[in-house]
């Protein structure tokens, strides 16, 4: 039944007058509080603001408020903007309205029970002939070599037909395949024309839209400027031995399991310990690889009977939980690249391997496992039940 609420009277489609107290779940006609009727020089990105949502008789939650904006010459049959939000206000319009134009607006509320309020009284207003310009956007590595933590940059803040102060910038990164926002920084007053992502892009070889808009103190927001670009095939690409990143320190490369990897040594404070290789004199299958410590560890050493391997496999450092006990040739790489005299070169001071023996994940025999002597640079073996130092490492594909 079509229902109209007028003041304290309810009229149904048969035009019968009914007592308002006998009617349930109606909502009050909202009022537009901003912009003011017949006001001029409104910002093109203004927010339409209305009175508080009010159900007349019982709790009837709002599903959304409908904001309709049309040219003054229009009749709302094909409005310029139609926005549905569960909010009293529309928020800053984007895209913005045209400058130096006359518009009219109306709003109404819709409840979860399907009840529609009356439309508000129509408010007419004009926009100012001054606009905050849409910024151009560039992203580090575009179009197809964007790294995991790229820098996004906009053009300088500018205004057409006037002047204003750059108050803040809204930043967004959107995955184009599913429109998910993977990074945002709204009303950012610190990063006005440049920002480096603080949370990494989640996918390699993936297309993203990088976009930003400027906000002026007086004339509101611009439209979003955007750039679409694709991430690189592999994110991590260190260049200098000892450089920090990805949970530790880059200390060389290794070819293992048919692939090439960057090797990352853990910080000593969170990734180095001293204990037994194994708690018994028995063979451990799947630990004979000389170059693939990851395979050795996660095939056979991530359990309580193998204390050293289990320690590394249960580490979470800087958000990474794929640490392992390095194979003997991986320890050789660290030594050959200068990580073995305790002096901290090329590793940072206090992070070098000490000049003594470190367990590897490589088994030598039923009773012994391989260790590396960073004092002499020699590979040797020792009974598994002895306690030696060891260091967790992880790797990333090249």
matplotlib code that plots the C-alpha trace (Angstrom):
import matplotlib.pyplot as plt

x = [0.0, 1.4, 1.8, 2.4, 3.2, 2.2, 2.8, 0.8, -1.6, -1.1, -3.0, -3.2, -3.8, -7.6, -7.4, -8.7, -7.6, -6.1, -5.0, -1.3, -1.0, -2.3, 0.5, 3.8, 7.3, 7.1, 10.1, 10.1, 10.7, 14.4, 15.5, 18.6, 20.7, 23.6, 23.8, 21.3, 18.6, 19.6, 23.1, 25.9, 29.7, 29.4, 32.5, 32.2, 33.1, 30.7, 29.0, 25.2, 24.1, 20.8, 18.8, 19.2, 17.4, 14.2, 11.7, 8.3, 7.0, 9.2, 12.7, 13.0, 16.7, 17.8, 18.9, 20.2, 19.7, 19.2, 20.9, 19.7, 21.4, 20.2, 20.7, 18.3, 16.6, 16.2, 13.3, 15.3, 14.2, 17.9, 19.8, 23.4, 24.3, 22.4, 24.1, 22.9, 24.6, 23.6, 24.6, 23.0, 25.6, 26.8, 30.5, 32.6, 31.3, 33.5, 33.4, 32.9, 30.1, 30.7, 31.9, 29.7, 26.5, 23.1, 21.9, 19.1, 19.1, 16.7, 17.0, 14.9, 15.4, 14.7, 14.3, 15.3, 11.6, 11.2, 9.5, 10.3, 10.1, 8.9, 11.5, 12.9, 12.0, 14.2, 17.2, 18.7, 22.3, 25.1, 28.7, 31.7, 33.7, 36.9, 38.1, 41.0, 42.6, 42.8, 46.4, 48.3, 49.7, 53.0, 54.1, 57.7, 58.3, 55.4, 54.1, 55.2, 58.0, 56.3, 58.1, 56.5, 56.8, 56.6, 56.6, 53.5, 53.7, 51.3, 51.7, 51.8, 48.6, 46.9, 43.6, 41.7, 40.3, 41.6, 44.0, 43.9, 46.1, 46.8, 45.3, 45.5, 45.6, 43.6, 45.6, 44.3, 45.7, 43.1, 43.6, 41.9, 40.9, 38.5, 38.4, 39.8, 41.5, 44.9, 46.3, 44.8, 45.7, 42.9, 43.1, 46.9, 48.4, 52.0, 52.3, 50.8, 52.4, 54.4, 53.9, 55.8, 53.5, 53.9, 52.2, 53.5, 51.5, 50.2, 50.8, 53.5, 52.5, 49.3, 47.6, 46.8, 45.2, 47.2, 45.1, 45.1, 43.1, 44.0, 41.9, 42.1, 41.3, 38.6, 37.5, 37.3, 38.5, 39.6, 38.6, 40.8, 43.8, 45.0, 47.6, 47.3, 50.5, 51.6, 53.9, 57.1, 57.5, 59.6, 59.5, 62.8, 66.0, 68.9, 72.1, 74.5, 75.8, 74.7, 71.7, 68.8, 65.3, 62.8, 63.5, 67.3, 70.4, 71.1, 74.3, 74.5, 72.8, 72.4, 71.1, 68.9, 66.0, 66.3, 65.9, 68.1, 67.6, 68.7, 69.9, 68.8, 70.5, 68.4, 69.3, 71.4, 69.0, 66.1, 67.5, 70.7, 70.8, 72.9, 71.6, 71.8, 71.3, 69.3, 68.5, 69.6, 72.3, 70.0, 69.7, 67.4, 66.2, 65.7, 68.6, 71.4, 71.1, 74.3, 72.6, 68.9, 68.5, 64.8, 64.1, 66.3, 64.5, 60.9, 61.2, 62.7, 63.9, 60.9, 60.1, 61.2, 63.7, 65.8, 66.2, 68.3, 66.1, 62.9, 64.0, 64.6, 61.3, 59.3, 60.8, 58.6, 60.8, 59.6, 56.4, 58.3, 57.8, 59.7, 63.1, 65.2, 68.5, 71.0, 72.6, 76.4, 77.0, 74.8, 77.1, 80.0, 78.4, 78.1, 81.8, 83.0, 81.0, 82.8, 80.3, 82.7, 85.2, 82.9, 83.9, 80.6, 81.7, 79.6, 77.0, 76.2, 78.2, 77.2, 75.5, 78.5, 79.0, 81.4, 84.7, 83.5, 81.4, 77.8, 75.4, 74.1, 71.0, 73.0, 73.4, 76.8, 76.1, 73.8, 75.5, 77.0, 75.9, 77.9, 79.0, 80.9, 83.9, 83.9, 87.2, 89.1, 86.6, 86.4, 83.4, 83.5, 81.1, 80.3, 78.0, 74.4, 73.9, 76.5, 75.4, 76.7, 75.6, 73.3, 71.6, 68.2, 68.1, 65.4, 65.4, 63.6, 63.5, 65.6]
y = [0.0, 3.4, 5.5, 9.3, 10.9, 14.6, 16.2, 14.0, 12.6, 9.4, 8.9, 5.5, 4.9, 4.7, 8.3, 7.2, 9.1, 7.0, 7.7, 8.2, 6.2, 3.1, 3.2, 1.5, 2.1, 5.4, 7.8, 11.5, 13.7, 14.9, 18.4, 19.7, 21.8, 22.5, 24.1, 26.8, 27.4, 30.0, 30.1, 31.0, 30.3, 26.7, 24.5, 22.0, 19.2, 20.2, 17.8, 17.6, 17.6, 16.7, 16.4, 13.4, 10.3, 9.9, 7.1, 8.3, 5.6, 2.6, 1.5, 1.2, 1.4, 3.2, 1.2, 4.3, 8.0, 8.9, 12.2, 13.4, 16.4, 17.8, 20.9, 23.6, 23.0, 19.3, 17.4, 14.6, 12.0, 11.7, 13.4, 14.5, 12.6, 9.9, 8.7, 6.1, 6.1, 5.1, 8.5, 11.9, 13.5, 12.7, 13.4, 15.4, 14.8, 13.0, 13.5, 17.2, 19.3, 21.8, 25.2, 28.3, 26.2, 26.2, 22.9, 21.6, 18.8, 16.7, 13.8, 11.0, 8.1, 4.4, 2.0, -1.6, -2.4, -0.8, 2.4, 5.6, 9.0, 12.0, 13.8, 16.9, 20.3, 21.0, 23.3, 25.3, 26.4, 27.7, 26.6, 28.9, 29.4, 28.3, 24.7, 22.7, 21.1, 17.3, 16.2, 14.1, 10.9, 9.0, 5.8, 4.5, 1.8, 2.4, 1.0, -2.6, -2.6, -1.4, -2.6, -3.8, -0.4, 2.2, 5.9, 7.7, 11.3, 13.9, 17.2, 20.4, 21.7, 24.2, 26.1, 27.4, 30.9, 31.5, 30.6, 28.3, 26.5, 22.8, 21.3, 17.6, 14.7, 11.5, 8.5, 5.2, 2.1, -0.3, -3.7, -3.5, -7.2, -7.0, -3.3, -4.0, -1.0, -2.4, 0.9, 4.2, 7.4, 9.9, 13.6, 13.2, 16.5, 15.2, 13.6, 16.3, 15.5, 12.3, 9.2, 5.9, 3.0, 1.8, -1.6, -3.5, -4.4, -7.9, -9.3, -9.6, -9.3, -7.6, -4.4, -1.6, 1.8, 4.4, 7.5, 10.8, 14.0, 17.3, 19.2, 23.0, 24.8, 27.0, 25.3, 21.7, 18.6, 18.0, 15.0, 11.9, 11.7, 8.2, 6.0, 2.3, 0.2, -3.4, -4.8, -6.5, -10.3, -10.4, -7.7, -8.2, -7.2, -6.3, -4.8, -4.5, -7.2, -6.6, -4.4, -4.8, -5.8, -8.7, -9.6, -9.6, -8.9, -9.8, -12.0, -13.5, -15.9, -19.7, -22.0, -24.7, -26.9, -25.6, -22.0, -19.1, -17.3, -14.2, -15.4, -13.3, -13.8, -13.2, -10.7, -12.3, -11.2, -13.1, -15.7, -17.1, -19.7, -22.7, -26.3, -29.8, -30.8, -33.9, -35.5, -39.0, -40.8, -41.8, -41.0, -38.3, -38.9, -35.9, -33.8, -34.7, -31.6, -29.5, -26.3, -26.5, -25.7, -24.9, -28.4, -30.0, -28.1, -28.4, -32.0, -33.4, -30.9, -28.9, -31.1, -31.4, -34.2, -31.7, -28.7, -26.5, -26.9, -26.6, -23.3, -21.8, -23.2, -21.7, -18.1, -15.2, -12.2, -8.9, -10.7, -13.5, -17.1, -19.1, -19.2, -22.3, -23.9, -23.2, -26.0, -26.3, -24.6, -21.6, -21.1, -21.2, -18.4, -16.3, -16.9, -16.2, -12.9, -11.7, -12.6, -14.6, -12.7, -11.0, -7.6, -6.7, -6.2, -6.3, -7.2, -4.3, -4.0, -6.8, -8.9, -10.8, -14.6, -15.1, -16.9, -20.3, -23.2, -23.1, -26.0, -26.6, -28.5, -31.0, -34.5, -36.2, -39.7, -41.5, -40.0, -36.8, -33.5, -30.9, -27.7, -24.7, -23.2, -19.5, -19.2, -21.3, -21.4, -25.2, -27.5, -30.3, -32.7, -33.5, -35.8, -34.5, -34.5, -31.8, -28.2, -25.6, -22.2, -21.7, -18.9, -18.8, -17.7, -17.3, -16.8, -15.0, -16.0, -14.0]
z = [0.0, -0.9, 2.2, 2.6, 5.9, 6.1, 9.5, 11.9, 9.3, 7.4, 4.1, 2.4, -1.2, -0.7, 0.7, 4.1, 7.1, 9.9, 13.4, 13.4, 16.7, 14.9, 12.3, 12.9, 11.4, 9.6, 9.2, 9.4, 6.4, 6.5, 6.1, 4.2, 6.6, 4.1, 1.6, 2.4, -0.1, -2.8, -1.5, -3.9, -4.2, -2.8, -3.3, -6.2, -3.9, -1.1, 1.3, 1.3, 5.0, 6.4, 9.6, 11.8, 10.7, 12.8, 12.7, 13.9, 16.2, 16.7, 16.0, 12.3, 11.3, 8.2, 5.2, 3.4, 2.8, -0.9, -2.1, -5.5, -7.2, -10.5, -12.6, -11.8, -15.1, -14.5, -12.9, -11.0, -13.6, -14.6, -11.8, -12.1, -8.9, -7.1, -3.9, -1.4, 2.0, 5.5, 6.7, 7.4, 5.1, 1.7, 2.3, -0.1, -3.7, -6.1, -8.9, -8.1, -9.5, -12.4, -11.4, -11.9, -12.2, -10.5, -8.9, -6.8, -4.3, -2.4, 0.1, 1.6, 3.9, 3.3, 6.3, 6.5, 6.5, 3.1, 4.3, 2.3, 3.9, 1.9, -0.1, 1.7, 0.4, -2.6, -2.0, -4.9, -4.8, -7.1, -7.2, -7.1, -10.3, -8.5, -8.4, -6.9, -9.9, -10.3, -9.7, -12.0, -10.4, -11.0, -9.3, -8.9, -11.4, -13.7, -15.9, -15.2, -12.6, -9.4, -6.3, -3.1, -1.3, -4.1, -3.8, -5.2, -6.3, -7.4, -9.3, -7.2, -5.7, -7.9, -8.2, -11.3, -11.1, -7.6, -4.9, -1.9, 0.6, 0.3, 3.4, 2.9, 0.4, 0.1, -1.1, -2.3, -4.0, -5.5, -7.0, -10.3, -10.5, -7.6, -6.6, -3.2, -1.5, -0.4, 1.0, 2.0, 3.8, 4.0, 5.1, 5.2, 6.2, 6.2, 2.8, 0.6, -2.8, -2.1, -0.1, 0.3, 1.0, 4.6, 3.9, 1.0, -2.1, -1.6, -5.1, -7.8, -11.5, -10.5, -11.8, -9.4, -9.6, -7.7, -7.0, -5.1, -4.6, -3.1, -0.5, -0.3, 2.9, 1.3, -1.9, -0.9, -2.8, -6.3, -8.3, -8.0, -10.4, -11.0, -12.6, -13.4, -13.2, -12.7, -10.0, -10.9, -11.1, -7.9, -5.2, -3.3, -5.2, -2.8, -4.2, -1.3, 1.0, 4.6, 3.7, 5.9, 4.8, 4.7, 8.3, 8.3, 6.3, 2.7, 2.5, -0.9, -3.3, -3.7, -6.4, -4.9, -5.9, -9.5, -8.6, -7.5, -4.2, -2.2, 1.3, 4.3, 7.7, 10.8, 13.5, 16.2, 19.0, 17.6, 15.3, 17.0, 19.7, 20.9, 21.3, 20.0, 16.4, 17.5, 20.8, 19.8, 17.7, 14.9, 11.2, 10.0, 6.4, 4.1, 5.4, 3.1, 0.8, 0.8, -0.6, 0.3, 4.0, 3.6, 2.3, 5.0, 7.7, 6.7, 5.5, 8.7, 11.4, 12.4, 15.5, 19.1, 18.5, 16.4, 18.7, 16.4, 13.3, 15.3, 16.8, 13.4, 11.9, 14.8, 14.5, 13.5, 12.8, 11.4, 10.3, 8.4, 9.6, 7.0, 8.7, 8.5, 9.5, 6.6, 4.7, 4.8, 1.5, 2.5, 5.5, 3.1, 1.1, 4.3, 5.1, 1.6, 1.6, 4.7, 7.4, 9.7, 11.8, 14.3, 13.1, 11.5, 7.9, 5.7, 8.3, 10.7, 13.9, 16.4, 13.7, 12.3, 12.7, 15.5, 14.9, 16.1, 14.9, 13.6, 13.0, 9.4, 8.5, 6.5, 7.9, 7.5, 8.9, 11.2, 14.2, 12.9, 11.2, 9.3, 10.9, 9.7, 11.5, 11.0, 12.6, 10.1, 7.2, 7.2, 6.9, 9.5, 11.3, 14.9, 16.9, 16.6, 20.4, 21.0, 21.4, 18.9, 17.9, 14.9, 13.0, 11.3, 7.7, 5.1, 1.3, -1.5, -5.2, -7.6]

ax = plt.figure().add_subplot(projection="3d")
ax.plot(x, y, z, "-o")
ax.set_aspect("equal")
plt.show()
